[in-house]
Amino acid sequence: MSKFSLKGRVAIITGGGRGCGFAFAQGLAEAGADVALFDVIDPDPSALAQLSAANNVTARAYRVDVTSLASLERGFAAAAADYDGRLDVFVACAGVNRNVEFLDTDEAEFDRLFGVNCKGLYFSAKLAARAMIASGTTCGSIIFVASIASHIAVRSQRSTAYCGTKGAVRAMVAPIAAELNKYGIRVNSISPGYVRTEMTAPFPDLLEGWKDEIMNGRVAEPDDIKGACVFLASDASR
């Protein structure tokens, strides 16, 4: 199991304040990585402290808006100062969604979704890659969080723009991986299915609708998918 160890490595997770992003941070910390959480939402202070203490790692949170390049640059600079310029793993998990009919989606809503889910992901990954190259890591891994919505038409929710953003995320992976391969940086994506998070929990009708689209009728919890992140971050996936 040593190939799954991330001891001595540093990971940045966007969207790490809660939900799947925080679960990914937990998984990476449990595998031994020091973690930096980027989000516009601060994580629960006690949960962050527990994350650090339980795994004997450093865990810090940074207020970062992925739609702002200036905010991203400040976040990466702050993390570099706190973690001695080290970066080995980057997880692009920041994302938003809305339940809006295709015929009712306006330009502002469309731009917001693509700003967070595509532009934010693209430029945060670019900064992460540069940081990895500068750090000289030999085990760089970038993980994009796509979605099952990039594979299928989601019947229980009206989310055409969201589906488009996640399709774009998956399409970015191979060409970015091809360019970063010469630096020893691997690039992969995870496509979670239907997951119960703080954002979805207040909508029980939506959760019930999801069950009809899931073969075993069970909506996933964030903890269910963190193992995939650890695998892709670790030497086990090389």
N, C-alpha and C positions, 0 to 999 in steps of 0.2 A: 504493500500500500504506500510505500515511500514515494512513488511516482505522483501521488495525489497531494503530497505535502507542498505547502506554499510558505513554509517557514523562511523568514528572512526576506520575503518579497513585499512590495508595496503595491496596493491597488487603489484606484480611484473609481468610484461608482457615481454616475449622474442619476438623479432621481432617487438618491439613496436615503432620503428622509423618512420614507415609509413604504408600505406595500412590497412589491416584488424587489424594488431596489434595495430596501433594507434587508430583505431576506437574502439577496445575493451577497450583501456585505457580511451578513452573519455567516454564510457558508464559507466565504473566503477567509474570514477571521478564524473560524473553527479549523480551517486547514492550515492556519499559522500566519496568514498575511496581516500586515498592518494595513489599515483601511482609512481612506479619506472619502467622506460622503459629501457630494455636491447636490444642493437642492435649493429651491426657493422656499421650501418648508423645513423648518428645523425639526430634527428628530426628537423624540422624547428624551430628555436629558438622562433619566434613570436607565432607559433602554440602551443608550449609547455608553453609559458608564458600565453597565452590565456586560455589554458586548466586549469591552476592553478587558475588564477584570476576569471574566469567565474564560477568556482565551489567552490571557497574558500577552496581549498585543496592544499597539497604539491605535486608537480610533478617534478621529476628529471630524467635525462637521463644518462645512463652509457654505455660506449663503451665496449661491451662484445661479444666475439665470442663463440657461443655455441658448436663449434666443439673442443674447447680447455678446458679441465677440469680446468687448471690453471686460464684461463680467467674467467670461471664461478665462481670459488672460490673467485677470487678477486672481482667480481661483487657482489656476495652475501655478502661478508664481508663489502664492501663499503655501500651497502644498509642497512645492519644491523646497521652500525654506524650512518647512517643518519636518520634511522627510529626507533632508540632506541630498536633494536632487535626484532621489531614486524613484523610478517608476517601472513596474514590470507588467502590471495588469490594468486594463481599462475596460470598464463595463458601461456602455451607453444605454441607460435604462430610462432616462427622462422621457416622458410622453404624456399626451393628453388625448382625450376622445370626447365626442359629443353625440348625443342621440338626435340627429337632425335628418329629415328627409332630403333626398337628393334635390328635389325641386325647390326646397326651402333653404338650401345652403347658400349663404351669401359670401361675397369675396372676403370680408373680414374674418369670418369663421374659417374659410378655406386657408387663408394666409396664416392664421394662428396655428392651425394643426400642422401645416407644412413647416412653419417656423420652428416649432418645438421638435417635432418628430423627425424631420429631415435635415433642415439647415442646422439646428442645434446639434444633432448627432454627427453630421459631417464635419463641422468645424471643431467640435470637441474631440473627435477622433484624430483629426489632423494635429491638434495641439498635443494630444497624448502621444502620437507617433513621434513627433519631434522631441518630446521629453524623454521617451524611451531611447531614441537614438543618441541624444545628448548624454544620457546616463550610462550608456554602454551596456545595457542589459543584454544577456544572451538568452533570455527566456520571455521575450515580449509576447503578450497576447492581448488582442483587442476583441471584445465580444459585443456585437450589436444585438439589441433586443428587438426583434421583429414581432410577429404575431401570427396566430392561425388565420387572422383576417387577411394576411397576404397570400393565403392559399385557397380560401373558400369565400363564398358569399355568406355573410353572417345574417341569418334570417330573423333572429330575435331582436336585432338592434339596427337602427338606421344609421349607418356610419360609412358612407361611400368615400368621403374624403379621408377618413382614418385608414380605410383599407388601402387607398392609394398611397398614403404615406408609408405604410408598412411594406407594401410591395416595392416601393423605392428603396427602403432600407435593405431588403434582401438583395435587390439588384446591385447595390453598392459593394457588397461583400467581396465578390470574386475579383473585380478590377482593382479594388484597394489592396486585397491580399496579394495580387500579382505584383503590384508596385512595391509593397513593403517586404516581400519575401527576401530580397537581397540584404535587408537589415536584420534578418532573423526574427521578424515579427509576424506572428500568425494572426489571421483575421477570420472570425467565424460569427455565426448568428444563432440565436435561440428564438424559436417561435412558440411562445407559451399559448396554451389554449385558454379556456375560460377560467379565470382566477378570481377568487373572492378577496378583495382588498378594502382598504378604508374608503376608496372612491366608489366601489360598487356595493358595499354592504348596505347603504341607505336605500337601495332600490331592490327590494325583495321580489317584485314582479319580474324584473330583469333577470335576476338569478334563477328564478323558476323557469323562465323562458329558455335560459341557457341549457338547463337540464335536458330539455327535449332534443337538443342538438348534440348531446354527449352520449356516447354508446353505453356507458355504465351509469349515466344519470347523476354523476358526482361532479360538482364544481370544485376545482383544485384550490388548495391553499398555497400561499407564497412559499412555504417550506418545501412543498412538493417539487419545486423546480430549481432549487438552489444547487442541487447536486450536479445538474448539467453545467451550471456556471463554473463550479469547482473543476469539473473534468476539463472543460475547454481552457481554463486558466492554467492548469497544471501540466507537468511533463507527461501525464498519462495520455494526453491527446496529441502528442507530437508525432 
